[in-house]
Amino acid sequence: MDQNNHLPQLPQCFPKASDDARNSLRFVASAQTLSPTYKLAFDDPEFLLRDELRPVRLQLELLKPELVMEEQAIEGTVVMFGGARLPDAETAGLRLAAAEEKARQNPGAESERQLAVARRVAAKTRYYEEARELARLVSETCLRHGNKRLVVATGGGPGIMEAANRGAAEAGAKSIGFNIVLPHEQAPNPYISPELCFQFHYFAIRKMHFLIRARALAVFPGGYGTMDELFETLTLIQTRKIKPMPVILFGREFWERAVDFEFLVAEGVISPADLDIFRYVETAAEAWQFIRSFYAGSSLSPDGSRC
């Protein structure tokens, strides 16, 4: 037996940074102690926000969520992307009614355009419910097997992101929200587990966290942000920078109109095999069955002891 296991715990040689941060505030005011240069470097926001400190901030944004994930014992995620502008049916209905009223009171090209958009958005509310249902299926299956290691992760905002976090919350499971600071405020949706609600400055680090633990990617109709996240994942799988995983596109009609993948093959800029990186689905049940089949027999199987 290793006798070192019975040695008493010795105190650390160095003081904790948190202790020194508090102690550093106990000073007699003078020209020297009031100077910005006297502040501890790690406790000086103005210093940390300098352009020259960008490498340090990048590292901090990578490290903070990573440490929390390890503390929460999160081993895998199902990442769900989609439009922030695709709400639930009730909200879409209210917006459609408002657009109809506006078109009646102020007829014109712009009112008609807004009305057409409101109708298109209302027609896509089923994706909100499918995202909610897929998150519920993922979460309930893992909870039945006694763990929370396959966790739903989203961008933390409204629309499809809200739907996914909501489905997990309704199943009684934790879920992650990777928020981003934007010029127009993005508040975290209320269904994210507070202890897993993060905020990022750098899109690149945020996208890295989306994929570090990803075991599957479900992508719903969306705009530039959704396209960015989807194509980064497709590129990383194509170039073998990450291992293959289920990449599921909800809504064949939307995606075939939004992106002509067959045209890319015909033009020779991607190979026919690259079309196998993703799969179209229409329902949460279909998506969940594909994820389960992909991992059938492996240690990551949702039906195994480790979700």
C-alpha positions as CSV (number, residue, x, y, z in Angstrom):
1,M,0.0,0.0,0.0
2,D,1.3,3.5,-0.8
3,Q,2.0,5.1,2.5
4,N,2.0,8.5,0.9
5,N,-1.8,8.3,0.9
6,H,-1.7,8.7,4.7
7,L,0.5,11.8,4.8
8,P,-1.2,14.8,6.2
9,Q,-2.4,17.5,3.8
10,L,0.2,20.2,3.8
11,P,-0.7,23.8,3.3
12,Q,0.2,25.4,0.0
13,C,3.4,27.4,-0.1
14,F,1.9,30.3,-2.0
15,P,-1.2,32.4,-1.0
16,K,-4.3,31.9,-3.1
17,A,-4.8,34.5,-5.8
18,S,-8.3,35.3,-4.4
19,D,-6.7,36.0,-1.0
20,D,-4.1,38.4,-2.5
21,A,-6.8,40.1,-4.5
22,R,-8.6,40.9,-1.3
23,N,-5.4,41.8,0.5
24,S,-4.3,44.1,-2.3
25,L,-7.2,46.4,-1.5
26,R,-6.0,47.0,2.0
27,F,-3.7,49.9,1.4
28,V,-3.0,53.4,2.6
29,A,-4.0,55.8,-0.1
30,S,-1.1,57.5,-1.8
31,A,0.0,58.6,-5.2
32,Q,1.7,55.3,-5.6
33,T,-1.1,53.0,-4.4
34,L,-3.7,54.9,-6.4
35,S,-1.8,54.5,-9.6
36,P,-3.3,52.0,-12.2
37,T,0.1,50.3,-12.4
38,Y,-0.2,49.2,-8.7
39,K,-3.2,47.0,-9.4
40,L,-2.6,43.3,-9.6
41,A,-2.4,42.4,-13.3
42,F,-5.1,39.6,-13.1
43,D,-7.4,41.9,-11.1
44,D,-7.1,44.9,-13.5
45,P,-10.0,45.0,-16.0
46,E,-8.6,47.9,-18.0
47,F,-5.3,45.9,-18.4
48,L,-7.1,42.7,-19.4
49,L,-9.2,44.5,-22.0
50,R,-6.2,45.9,-23.9
51,D,-5.8,44.8,-27.5
52,E,-2.4,43.3,-26.7
53,L,-4.2,40.9,-24.2
54,R,-6.3,39.3,-26.9
55,P,-4.4,36.0,-26.7
56,V,-5.0,35.8,-22.9
57,R,-8.7,36.6,-23.3
58,L,-9.0,33.8,-26.0
59,Q,-7.4,31.4,-23.5
60,L,-9.7,32.5,-20.7
61,E,-12.8,32.0,-22.9
62,L,-11.7,28.5,-23.8
63,L,-10.8,27.6,-20.3
64,K,-13.7,28.9,-18.2
65,P,-16.4,26.8,-19.9
66,E,-14.1,23.8,-20.1
67,L,-13.5,23.8,-16.4
68,V,-17.2,24.1,-15.7
69,M,-18.0,21.2,-18.1
70,E,-15.5,19.0,-16.3
71,E,-16.9,19.9,-12.9
72,Q,-20.4,19.1,-14.1
73,A,-19.1,15.7,-15.5
74,I,-20.5,16.5,-19.0
75,E,-19.0,14.0,-21.5
76,G,-21.1,14.5,-24.6
77,T,-23.6,16.8,-26.1
78,V,-26.3,16.9,-28.8
79,V,-25.8,20.4,-30.3
80,M,-28.9,22.0,-31.8
81,F,-28.7,25.0,-34.2
82,G,-31.4,27.0,-35.8
83,G,-33.0,30.3,-36.4
84,A,-33.5,32.8,-33.6
85,R,-36.4,34.2,-35.5
86,L,-38.5,30.9,-35.6
87,P,-40.7,31.2,-32.5
88,D,-43.4,28.9,-31.1
89,A,-46.8,28.8,-32.8
90,E,-48.5,31.2,-30.4
91,T,-45.9,33.9,-30.8
92,A,-45.8,33.4,-34.6
93,G,-49.6,33.7,-34.7
94,L,-49.6,37.0,-32.8
95,R,-46.9,38.4,-35.1
96,L,-48.9,37.3,-38.1
97,A,-52.0,38.9,-36.9
98,A,-50.1,42.1,-36.2
99,A,-48.6,42.0,-39.8
100,E,-52.1,41.5,-41.3
101,E,-53.5,44.4,-39.3
102,K,-50.5,46.6,-40.4
103,A,-51.1,45.6,-44.0
104,R,-54.7,46.6,-43.8
105,Q,-54.0,50.0,-42.2
106,N,-51.0,50.9,-44.2
107,P,-51.1,49.0,-47.6
108,G,-48.0,49.1,-49.6
109,A,-45.0,47.1,-50.8
110,E,-43.2,47.0,-47.5
111,S,-46.3,46.0,-45.5
112,E,-46.9,43.2,-48.0
113,R,-43.3,42.0,-47.8
114,Q,-43.5,41.9,-44.0
115,L,-46.8,40.1,-44.2
116,A,-45.4,37.5,-46.6
117,V,-42.4,37.0,-44.2
118,A,-44.8,36.6,-41.2
119,R,-46.7,33.9,-43.1
120,R,-43.5,32.0,-44.0
121,V,-42.3,32.2,-40.4
122,A,-45.7,31.0,-39.1
123,A,-45.5,28.0,-41.5
124,K,-42.2,27.0,-40.0
125,T,-43.3,26.8,-36.3
126,R,-43.4,23.1,-36.5
127,Y,-39.6,23.2,-36.3
128,Y,-39.8,24.8,-32.9
129,E,-41.9,21.8,-31.8
130,E,-39.6,19.3,-33.4
131,A,-36.5,20.9,-31.7
132,R,-38.4,20.8,-28.4
133,E,-39.3,17.1,-28.9
134,L,-35.8,16.0,-30.0
135,A,-34.3,17.6,-26.9
136,R,-36.9,15.9,-24.8
137,L,-36.1,12.5,-26.4
138,V,-32.4,12.9,-25.9
139,S,-32.8,14.0,-22.2
140,E,-35.4,11.5,-21.2
141,T,-33.5,8.5,-22.7
142,C,-30.3,9.4,-20.8
143,L,-32.1,10.1,-17.5
144,R,-33.7,6.7,-17.8
145,H,-30.2,5.2,-17.8
146,G,-29.2,7.0,-14.7
147,N,-26.9,9.7,-16.0
148,K,-26.9,13.2,-17.5
149,R,-23.8,12.8,-19.7
150,L,-25.5,13.5,-23.0
151,V,-26.6,17.0,-22.7
152,V,-28.5,19.3,-25.1
153,A,-26.5,22.4,-26.1
154,T,-27.6,25.4,-28.0
155,G,-26.5,29.0,-28.7
156,G,-28.6,30.1,-25.8
157,G,-30.9,32.5,-27.5
158,P,-34.6,32.6,-28.7
159,G,-36.3,30.6,-31.4
160,I,-35.0,27.1,-32.1
161,M,-32.4,27.5,-29.3
162,E,-35.1,28.2,-26.8
163,A,-37.1,25.3,-28.0
164,A,-34.2,22.9,-27.5
165,N,-33.4,24.1,-24.0
166,R,-37.1,24.0,-23.2
167,G,-37.5,20.4,-24.2
168,A,-34.6,19.4,-22.0
169,A,-36.0,21.4,-19.1
170,E,-39.4,19.8,-19.5
171,A,-37.7,16.4,-19.3
172,G,-36.1,17.4,-16.0
173,A,-32.6,17.5,-17.5
174,K,-29.8,20.0,-17.6
175,S,-29.0,21.8,-20.8
176,I,-26.3,24.2,-22.0
177,G,-26.5,27.7,-23.5
178,F,-23.5,29.2,-25.3
179,N,-24.5,32.8,-25.6
180,I,-22.7,35.5,-27.6
181,V,-22.4,39.2,-27.0
182,L,-24.1,41.0,-29.9
183,P,-24.8,44.7,-30.8
184,H,-28.5,43.9,-30.4
185,E,-28.8,42.3,-27.1
186,Q,-29.2,38.5,-26.9
187,A,-30.5,37.5,-23.5
188,P,-30.3,33.9,-22.4
189,N,-33.6,32.1,-22.8
190,P,-35.1,31.1,-19.5
191,Y,-34.8,27.3,-20.0
192,I,-31.0,27.0,-19.9
193,S,-29.6,25.5,-16.7
194,P,-28.2,28.6,-14.9
195,E,-25.0,26.7,-14.0
196,L,-24.4,25.9,-17.7
197,C,-25.2,29.3,-19.1
198,F,-22.1,30.9,-20.7
199,Q,-21.4,34.1,-22.6
200,F,-18.7,34.6,-25.2
201,H,-17.0,37.5,-26.9
202,Y,-15.3,35.4,-29.5
203,F,-17.3,33.5,-32.1
204,A,-14.4,31.2,-32.8
205,I,-14.1,30.0,-29.2
206,R,-17.8,29.6,-28.9
207,K,-17.9,27.4,-32.0
208,M,-15.0,25.4,-30.6
209,H,-17.1,24.7,-27.5
210,F,-20.0,23.7,-29.6
211,L,-17.9,20.8,-31.0
212,I,-15.5,19.8,-28.2
213,R,-18.1,17.4,-26.7
214,A,-20.5,17.1,-29.6
215,R,-21.8,13.6,-30.4
216,A,-24.5,14.8,-32.8
217,L,-25.5,18.0,-34.6
218,A,-29.1,18.8,-35.3
219,V,-29.6,21.8,-37.6
220,F,-32.9,23.5,-38.2
221,P,-33.7,26.3,-40.7
222,G,-31.8,29.4,-39.9
223,G,-29.8,32.3,-41.2
224,Y,-26.2,33.4,-41.4
225,G,-25.3,32.1,-37.9
226,T,-26.9,28.7,-38.5
227,M,-25.1,28.4,-41.9
228,D,-21.8,29.4,-40.4
229,E,-22.0,26.8,-37.7
230,L,-23.3,24.1,-40.1
231,F,-20.6,24.7,-42.7
232,E,-17.8,24.8,-40.1
233,T,-18.9,21.4,-38.9
234,L,-19.2,19.9,-42.4
235,T,-15.7,21.2,-43.3
236,L,-14.1,19.8,-40.1
237,I,-15.7,16.4,-40.8
238,Q,-14.8,16.5,-44.5
239,T,-11.1,17.4,-43.7
240,R,-11.0,14.8,-40.9
241,K,-10.2,17.5,-38.3
242,I,-13.0,16.0,-36.1
243,K,-14.4,12.5,-36.1
244,P,-17.6,11.8,-38.0
245,M,-20.9,12.3,-36.1
246,P,-24.5,12.4,-37.1
247,V,-25.2,15.8,-38.8
248,I,-29.0,16.1,-39.3
249,L,-30.7,18.8,-41.4
250,F,-34.3,19.3,-40.5
251,G,-36.5,20.1,-43.5
252,R,-35.3,18.9,-46.9
253,E,-37.4,21.4,-48.8
254,F,-35.8,24.3,-46.9
255,W,-32.2,23.1,-47.2
256,E,-32.4,22.0,-50.8
257,R,-33.6,25.5,-51.7
258,A,-31.2,27.3,-49.4
259,V,-28.1,25.3,-50.5
260,D,-27.7,23.5,-53.8
261,F,-25.4,20.7,-52.6
262,E,-25.9,18.8,-55.9
263,F,-24.7,21.8,-57.8
264,L,-21.5,21.8,-55.7
265,V,-20.9,18.2,-56.7
266,A,-21.7,18.9,-60.4
267,E,-19.2,21.7,-60.3
268,G,-16.5,19.5,-58.9
269,V,-15.9,21.6,-55.8
270,I,-17.1,18.8,-53.4
271,S,-17.2,15.0,-54.0
272,P,-20.3,12.9,-54.1
273,A,-19.2,11.2,-50.9
274,D,-19.3,14.6,-49.2
275,L,-23.1,14.4,-49.4
276,D,-23.0,11.5,-47.0
277,I,-21.7,13.7,-44.2
278,F,-25.2,14.8,-43.4
279,R,-28.8,13.5,-43.6
280,Y,-32.2,15.1,-44.1
281,V,-35.0,14.4,-41.6
282,E,-38.4,15.8,-41.0
283,T,-39.2,14.7,-37.4
284,A,-37.5,14.5,-34.0
285,A,-38.3,10.7,-33.9
286,E,-36.5,10.2,-37.2
287,A,-33.5,12.2,-36.0
288,W,-33.2,10.4,-32.7
289,Q,-33.5,7.0,-34.4
290,F,-30.6,8.0,-36.7
291,I,-28.4,9.1,-33.7
292,R,-29.1,5.8,-31.9
293,S,-28.4,3.8,-35.0
294,F,-25.1,5.7,-35.6
295,Y,-23.8,4.8,-32.2
296,A,-25.4,1.3,-31.9
297,G,-23.0,-1.1,-30.1
298,S,-20.6,1.6,-29.1
299,S,-19.8,2.9,-25.6
300,L,-21.6,6.1,-26.6
301,S,-24.9,4.4,-27.4
302,P,-27.9,6.2,-25.8
303,D,-29.2,2.8,-24.8
304,G,-26.0,1.9,-23.0
305,S,-24.7,2.8,-19.5
306,R,-23.0,5.9,-20.8
307,C,-25.3,8.2,-22.8
